[in-house]
Amino acid sequence: MFNRSKPYEHSYSKEYQDFVFKVEDKYPDDPNAALKYIRENASRQTYITYLLRLTQNELNSESANPHWKQPTYQFSAGELEFMLRGFFDAVDHLKNDLPAGVFEYISNRSEDFLLKCLKITYEKNDNSQSGDL
């Protein structure tokens, strides 16, 4: 009676998985060559999905180390703003009726990072609101 269809997940589509499997089979030891091939021969959605997955996997490996052994990354405010603009646009275009927990999952994965960025921005601009975060 309340059969809700599962939302589309590009990374689980047969088209995406078949394409990526073939590319990774072609370049098993060269993720940069695989990434370049995908960028030049796949849809933009497939490329960005693969780039996100590849980057996340690499960061996941690094985050398995103790905190003091993890590398620190430095990004400009402009680089962060561009990334957050893309993230905002993706979240803004999600449907409201996604399965339970989708927005909670996104929030749980991003809130600490976003609040940290906001707090640093407030502190750099000498804005007293940073204490409220």
NORVEN-V112055 format. One record per pair of residues at least 24 apart in sequence whose C-alpha atoms are under 6 Angstrom apart, sorted by the first residue. I is the first residue (numbers start at 1). J is the second residue. D is the distance in Angstrom with one decimal. If there is no record, write none. Layout:
BEGIN
i->I j->J d->D
i->I j->J d->D
END
This chain:
BEGIN
none
END
